[in-house]
Amino acid sequence: MTTDLAEAKRIAVASGSLGSRIGELRRLTDMKMRELDGLAGLRWGHVRYLELEPRPGIQAETLAKIANVFGVSLDWLYGRSEERASDRKVRAAVAAARAAASGLRSAG
């Protein structure tokens, strides 16, 4: 991880923007924390930790998985950018993630 990215992550955690941005996306898409855990391939309860009790040391890979589910950039999630994907694009990304997860469940 570059120093610049590490600093952005530290600031996002310290300011509380990381947790609030994840929560904003979940509310927009009517998603429970547990569902996001599953869609992002995280252990149960990890999203709760990120939203309510974030601490430095969060792996960039974890946040990349969350950003991918919502179709947003890591820069926006970290608070380095105010430019977020449109609501329509976020909802479309979540619909695709839900469909992919549903397909995996039915195939297994």
C-alpha positions as CSV (number, residue, x, y, z in Angstrom):
1,M,0.0,0.0,0.0
2,T,1.4,3.4,-0.9
3,T,2.0,5.9,1.8
4,D,-0.6,8.2,0.2
5,L,-3.3,5.5,0.4
6,A,-2.3,4.6,3.9
7,E,-2.7,8.3,4.9
8,A,-6.1,8.6,3.2
9,K,-7.2,5.5,5.0
10,R,-6.1,6.8,8.4
11,I,-7.9,10.1,7.8
12,A,-11.1,8.4,6.7
13,V,-11.1,6.2,9.8
14,A,-10.2,9.1,12.1
15,S,-12.9,11.4,10.6
16,G,-15.6,8.7,10.6
17,S,-16.2,9.2,6.9
18,L,-15.5,5.6,6.1
19,G,-18.3,4.2,8.2
20,S,-20.7,6.9,7.3
21,R,-20.1,6.4,3.6
22,I,-20.6,2.6,3.8
23,G,-23.8,3.2,5.8
24,E,-25.0,5.8,3.2
25,L,-24.6,3.2,0.4
26,R,-26.3,0.5,2.4
27,R,-29.3,2.8,3.1
28,L,-29.5,3.8,-0.5
29,T,-29.7,0.2,-1.6
30,D,-31.8,-1.1,1.3
31,M,-29.1,-3.5,2.3
32,K,-28.5,-5.0,5.8
33,M,-25.0,-5.2,7.1
34,R,-25.1,-9.0,7.0
35,E,-26.0,-9.0,3.3
36,L,-23.1,-6.7,2.5
37,D,-20.8,-9.1,4.5
38,G,-21.9,-11.9,2.2
39,L,-21.8,-10.0,-1.1
40,A,-18.3,-8.7,-0.3
41,G,-17.1,-12.1,0.9
42,L,-16.4,-10.9,4.4
43,R,-16.9,-12.7,7.7
44,W,-20.2,-12.1,9.4
45,G,-20.1,-8.8,11.5
46,H,-17.2,-7.2,9.6
47,V,-19.3,-4.5,8.0
48,R,-20.7,-3.6,11.5
49,Y,-17.1,-3.2,12.7
50,L,-16.2,-1.0,9.7
51,E,-19.3,1.2,10.1
52,L,-19.5,1.6,13.9
53,E,-15.9,1.0,15.2
54,P,-13.4,1.6,12.4
55,R,-9.8,1.6,13.4
56,P,-6.6,2.0,11.4
57,G,-5.3,-1.2,10.0
58,I,-8.3,-2.0,7.7
59,Q,-7.0,-3.9,4.7
60,A,-7.3,-2.1,1.4
61,E,-8.5,-5.4,-0.1
62,T,-11.5,-5.5,2.2
63,L,-12.5,-2.0,1.2
64,A,-12.0,-2.8,-2.4
65,K,-14.5,-5.6,-2.1
66,I,-17.0,-3.2,-0.6
67,A,-16.4,-0.6,-3.2
68,N,-16.9,-3.2,-5.9
69,V,-20.3,-4.3,-4.5
70,F,-21.5,-0.7,-4.7
71,G,-19.6,0.3,-7.9
72,V,-17.8,3.2,-6.2
73,S,-14.2,4.2,-6.2
74,L,-11.8,3.6,-3.3
75,D,-11.0,7.3,-3.4
76,W,-14.7,8.1,-2.6
77,L,-14.9,5.5,0.1
78,Y,-11.8,6.8,1.7
79,G,-13.0,10.4,1.5
80,R,-10.4,11.5,-0.9
81,S,-13.0,12.4,-3.5
82,E,-16.5,13.9,-3.2
83,E,-17.5,12.5,-6.6
84,R,-19.5,9.3,-6.1
85,A,-21.2,7.1,-8.7
86,S,-24.8,8.1,-9.3
87,D,-27.6,6.5,-7.3
88,R,-28.6,4.7,-10.4
89,K,-25.1,3.2,-11.0
90,V,-24.8,2.2,-7.3
91,R,-28.2,0.5,-7.5
92,A,-27.2,-1.3,-10.7
93,A,-23.9,-2.5,-9.2
94,V,-25.7,-3.9,-6.2
95,A,-28.3,-5.5,-8.4
96,A,-25.5,-7.2,-10.3
97,A,-23.8,-8.3,-7.1
98,R,-27.1,-9.7,-5.8
99,A,-27.8,-11.6,-9.0
100,A,-24.3,-13.0,-9.1
101,A,-24.6,-14.2,-5.5
102,S,-28.1,-15.7,-6.2
103,G,-26.6,-17.5,-9.2
104,L,-23.8,-19.0,-7.1
105,R,-26.3,-20.2,-4.4
106,S,-28.6,-21.9,-7.0
107,A,-25.7,-23.5,-8.8
108,G,-24.2,-24.9,-5.6
